[in-house]
Amino acid sequence: MTDQRQLFGTDGIRGVAGEFPLTKQSTYLIGRALGHDLIRTTPKAQAVIGQDTRESSRWIADRVAEGLAAVGVEVHSAGVITTPGVAYLARSRKMAAGVVISASHNPWTDNGIKVFSGDGFKLTDARELAIEKEIFTLLQNPAAADDTAVRVPGPSLPGEADLRHAYIHSLAQSVSSDLSSLRVLVDCANGAATAEAPELFRRLAIQATFIHISPDGKNINEGCGALHPDTLGKIVAESEGQFDLGVTFDGDADRALFCDAAGRVINGDGVLLAAARDLRTQGKLKNDTVVSTTMSNMGLEIALKNSGIKMLRANVGDKYVLEEMLKTGATLGGEQSGHIIFRDGDSTTGDGLLTALRLMDIVVRSGKQLAGLIADLKVFPQKIQNIRVREKIPFAQIPAVQSAIEAAENELNGHGRVVVRYSGTEALARVMVEAESQEKMQSLTAGIAAEIQKALGA
């Protein structure tokens, strides 16, 4: 079945806050449509809702909550909390759903709504499509937007702190090693991690220094966080041995990137390599298999193969990584962007805070520096170029683009890779080329990007 979803992308509904589909009316109706979906299977449904630090997140959370309440769903607010925190609460508190108001790494002007079912997993594409159809039906019915009889309490709802503490406690319990010897620089991206990371690291006695922990509603991801890992790396490099490693989160902290003691950035590929070897040593890497995506570097595939580990590639998007993991029984999967999913426990989504703890745990138990754990990861030169597009026509239907892709693949002849795809959350085409030389990588990327710009450029 072709995917006919118009509102839901690879990570929920995204858009500019205040514009459709994130207006005061549509967010209320999204809440109603979701509520109907929940009530159908769970008559006395409860849902937990959390948000990041964007200035629009509170009003969107309130509107979605009002929509849910209008059809009889009892709503619990967790306030500012990470995306995986909401997934954990939905699962552990036996809620019918967990709702997150966040646009992750997007600019502060954007926002989004993503939904976890009661088991902590993101909704299936089919279920999102069914909810979407109801949203459009409600939009055509003016009476559906009447919310005069519905109000939920405003800011600082009782119980928010309790919900966050429960999540922090579960993370702290997940690590058995003593991490108190580690000196870590932590970049919270002025996002959701600011609400949990300081307390979590303090509880585990990690010698942590925090940066970008003063959100003002507009500075989320601004020159910081996982979107700008070089910011972290530069500070660590200039500290002259003050830190053992650095960790940086994105706006909703479902992913994490790192840097070693010299300030060299380590992305999700490096984390997957270190974690895969560690799990294999412990006999916890099911079928000696790791799931990554089409964007993971060939160097990771080679390093894993040298360690006797097979790598499977899923479509980009952590929900698709997870689908492949569940299908194959794999206990580890993730993306180069820093979404890492550990299924040797009960995680159901990528969790930046958990990933940070797991990687620090490996460093302590191995007695090695982070750089030493992945010293043999030889990264093929890789370039990702984004082209803003006015529409998303399948590339196979555009002869000039298709022939540029085929010509690049023929030139690489197995000594590199070409991946051309559309972003699931923005109006962008992404061209990724890996090659053995920087020059070839640059020229092939530029050639394909130029054809896309000509045919589809915004």
Secondary structure, DSSP 8 states (H G I E B T S, - for coil): -----SSEETTEEEEETTSTTSSHHHHHHHHHHHHHHHHHH-TT-EEEEEE-S-TTHHHHHHHHHHHHHHTT-EEEEEEE--HHHHHHHHHHTT-SEEEEE--TTS-TTEEEEEEEETTS-B--HHHHHHHHHHHHHHHT-GGGG--TT-----SS-TTHHHHHHHHHHHHHHT--S--TT-EEEEE-TTSGGGGTHHHHHHHTT-EEEEES----SS-TTTT-GGG-HHHHHHHHHHTSSS-SEEEEE-TT-S-EEEE-TT--EE-HHHHHHHHHHHHHHTT-SGGGEEEEETTS-HHHHHHHHHTT-EEEEE-SSHHHHHHHHHHHT-SEEE-TTS-EEETTTT--S--HHHHHHHHHHHHHHHT--HHHHTTT-----EEEEEEEBS----GGG-HHHHHHHHHHHHHHTTSEEEEEEE-SSSSEEEEEEEESSHHHHHHHHHHHHHHHHHHHB-
